[in-house]
Amino acid sequence: MPSYGAPLVVGDGMDATFAYALAMQAPAGIFEGLVTLGWSEALRLPKSICADDAGAMTAAAGAAGCRIVPVGRPALPWWPCPFAPEAPIGGLGARLAQAWRWRMRRWPVLVPRADVAADAQALYRRWCARADALAWVP
């Protein structure tokens, strides 16, 4: 279909980690973008994921299987929100989130949250416009 609109991938907590792996493994143009709320360092996969356009995204984690790692070149826009209010986060991220919240209670925000929200809203509006254009498809 010439007017196909790529889906937006959104994940929360451990699902955010899986959504990241899914979106980063996909070739460019498959997904419109990725939004992750929280993160879970505990997610382990029994086997590694094949490296694709973005590079390798799993690393050995001993007998536990493979863990998700950052990729070199993301093939899509990614809006990570690891410290979003009430976003589930685990492992080292939980300690970082605690430190972040402590810091935010004592010093002003250096980057306005509105900037992050505006980016996510722009991505969502673009995605909705494409979805609305396809509403006539049975």
KEDRENGU-572408 format. One record per residue (C-alpha): residue in one letter; x, y, z; residue number from 1. Coordinates in Angstrom, 1 decimal, always signed. Each point is the difference from the previous one (the first is absolute). Example, Ala and Ser with C-alpha at 12.3 -4.5 7.8 and 13.67 -1.06 7.14 Angstrom:
<sites>
a | +12.3 | -4.5 | +7.8 | 1
s | +1.4 | +3.4 | -0.7 | 2
</sites>
This chain:
<sites>
m | +0.0 | +0.0 | +0.0 | 1
p | +1.5 | +3.3 | -1.0 | 2
s | -1.5 | +1.9 | +2.9 | 3
y | +0.9 | -2.5 | +2.8 | 4
g | +0.9 | +1.7 | +3.3 | 5
a | +2.6 | -1.7 | +2.1 | 6
p | -1.0 | -0.9 | +3.6 | 7
l | +1.3 | +1.7 | +3.1 | 8
v | +1.5 | -2.3 | +2.5 | 9
v | -0.5 | +0.8 | +3.7 | 10
g | +1.2 | -2.0 | +3.0 | 11
d | -0.3 | +0.3 | +3.8 | 12
g | +2.4 | -1.6 | +2.5 | 13
m | +1.2 | -3.4 | -1.1 | 14
d | -2.1 | +0.5 | -3.1 | 15
a | +2.0 | +3.1 | -0.7 | 16
t | +3.2 | -2.0 | -0.1 | 17
f | -1.6 | -2.6 | -2.3 | 18
a | -1.5 | +2.8 | -2.2 | 19
y | +3.5 | +1.5 | -0.3 | 20
a | +1.4 | -3.3 | -1.2 | 21
l | -2.9 | -0.5 | -2.4 | 22
a | +0.2 | +3.5 | -1.5 | 23
m | +3.8 | +0.1 | -0.2 | 24
q | +0.2 | -3.4 | -1.8 | 25
a | -2.4 | +1.1 | -2.7 | 26
p | +1.3 | +1.5 | -3.2 | 27
a | -0.5 | +3.7 | -0.6 | 28
g | -3.6 | +1.0 | -0.9 | 29
i | -1.7 | -2.9 | +1.7 | 30
f | -1.1 | +2.1 | +3.0 | 31
e | -0.7 | +3.7 | +0.3 | 32
g | +1.8 | +0.4 | +3.3 | 33
l | +0.5 | -1.4 | +3.5 | 34
v | -1.1 | +1.3 | +3.4 | 35
t | +1.2 | -1.8 | +3.1 | 36
l | -1.3 | +0.7 | +3.5 | 37
g | +2.2 | -1.4 | +2.7 | 38
w | +2.5 | -2.9 | -0.6 | 39
s | +0.7 | -3.4 | +1.4 | 40
e | +3.6 | -1.2 | +0.2 | 41
a | -1.4 | -3.4 | +1.1 | 42
l | -1.3 | -1.0 | -3.5 | 43
r | +2.0 | -3.0 | -1.3 | 44
l | -0.5 | -1.8 | -3.3 | 45
p | +0.9 | -3.6 | -0.5 | 46
k | +1.8 | +0.8 | -3.2 | 47
s | +1.6 | +3.1 | -1.5 | 48
i | -1.8 | +2.1 | -2.5 | 49
c | +1.5 | +0.3 | -3.5 | 50
a | +1.8 | +3.2 | -0.6 | 51
d | -1.6 | +2.1 | -2.7 | 52
d | +0.2 | +3.6 | -1.3 | 53
a | +0.6 | +1.4 | +3.5 | 54
g | +2.6 | -2.6 | +1.0 | 55
a | +0.2 | -2.5 | +2.8 | 56
m | -2.6 | +0.5 | +2.8 | 57
t | +0.6 | -3.0 | +2.3 | 58
a | +3.0 | -1.1 | +2.0 | 59
a | +0.7 | -3.3 | +1.9 | 60
a | -1.2 | +0.1 | +3.6 | 61
g | +1.4 | -3.4 | +1.1 | 62
a | -2.4 | -2.8 | +0.8 | 63
a | -2.9 | +2.5 | +0.0 | 64
g | +0.1 | +0.3 | -3.8 | 65
c | +0.4 | +3.4 | -1.7 | 66
r | -0.7 | +3.5 | +1.2 | 67
i | -1.0 | +3.0 | -2.1 | 68
v | +2.8 | +2.6 | -0.7 | 69
p | +0.0 | +3.4 | -1.8 | 70
v | +0.4 | -0.1 | -3.7 | 71
g | +2.4 | +2.1 | -2.1 | 72
r | -2.3 | +1.6 | -2.6 | 73
p | -3.8 | +0.0 | +0.7 | 74
a | -2.0 | -0.2 | -3.2 | 75
l | -2.9 | +1.9 | +1.4 | 76
p | -0.8 | +2.9 | +2.4 | 77
w | +0.1 | -1.1 | +3.6 | 78
w | -1.4 | +1.9 | +3.0 | 79
p | +1.3 | -1.7 | +3.1 | 80
c | -1.9 | +1.1 | +3.2 | 81
p | +1.8 | -2.2 | +2.6 | 82
f | -1.0 | +2.2 | +2.9 | 83
a | -3.6 | +0.8 | -1.1 | 84
p | -2.3 | +0.3 | +3.0 | 85
e | -1.2 | -3.5 | +1.1 | 86
a | +2.0 | -1.7 | -2.7 | 87
p | +1.3 | -3.4 | +1.1 | 88
i | +3.7 | -0.2 | +0.1 | 89
g | +2.4 | -2.6 | +1.4 | 90
g | +3.6 | -0.9 | +0.6 | 91
l | +2.6 | +2.8 | -0.1 | 92
g | -2.7 | +2.2 | -1.6 | 93
a | -2.1 | -0.1 | +3.2 | 94
r | +3.0 | +1.4 | +2.0 | 95
l | +0.5 | +2.6 | -2.7 | 96
a | -3.7 | +0.9 | +0.1 | 97
q | +0.2 | +0.4 | +3.8 | 98
a | +3.0 | +2.3 | -0.4 | 99
w | -1.7 | +2.0 | -2.8 | 100
r | -3.2 | +0.5 | +2.1 | 101
w | +2.2 | +1.1 | +3.0 | 102
r | +1.8 | +2.5 | -2.3 | 103
m | -3.2 | +1.3 | -1.5 | 104
r | -1.4 | +0.9 | +3.5 | 105
r | +3.1 | +2.1 | +0.7 | 106
w | +1.0 | +1.7 | -3.3 | 107
p | -2.0 | +1.4 | -2.9 | 108
v | -0.5 | -2.0 | -3.2 | 109
l | +2.7 | +0.8 | -2.5 | 110
v | -2.0 | -1.3 | -3.0 | 111
p | -3.6 | +0.9 | +0.0 | 112
r | -2.3 | -3.0 | +0.0 | 113
a | -2.1 | +1.8 | -2.5 | 114
d | +2.7 | -0.5 | -2.6 | 115
v | -0.2 | -3.8 | +0.4 | 116
a | -3.8 | +0.1 | +0.0 | 117
a | -0.1 | +2.2 | -3.1 | 118
d | +2.3 | -2.5 | -1.9 | 119
a | -2.2 | -2.9 | +1.0 | 120
q | -3.2 | +1.9 | -0.9 | 121
a | +1.5 | +0.9 | -3.4 | 122
l | +0.8 | -3.6 | -0.7 | 123
y | -3.5 | -1.1 | +1.1 | 124
r | -1.7 | +2.6 | -2.1 | 125
r | +2.0 | -1.1 | -3.1 | 126
w | -1.0 | -3.6 | +0.7 | 127
c | -3.7 | +0.9 | +0.6 | 128
a | -0.1 | +2.0 | -3.3 | 129
r | +1.3 | -3.1 | -1.9 | 130
a | -2.5 | -2.3 | +1.9 | 131
d | -2.9 | +2.4 | -0.8 | 132
a | +0.9 | +0.0 | -3.7 | 133
l | -0.4 | -3.8 | +0.0 | 134
a | -3.3 | +0.0 | +1.9 | 135
w | -1.9 | -0.7 | -3.2 | 136
v | +1.8 | -3.4 | -0.4 | 137
p | -2.4 | -2.9 | +0.9 | 138
</sites>
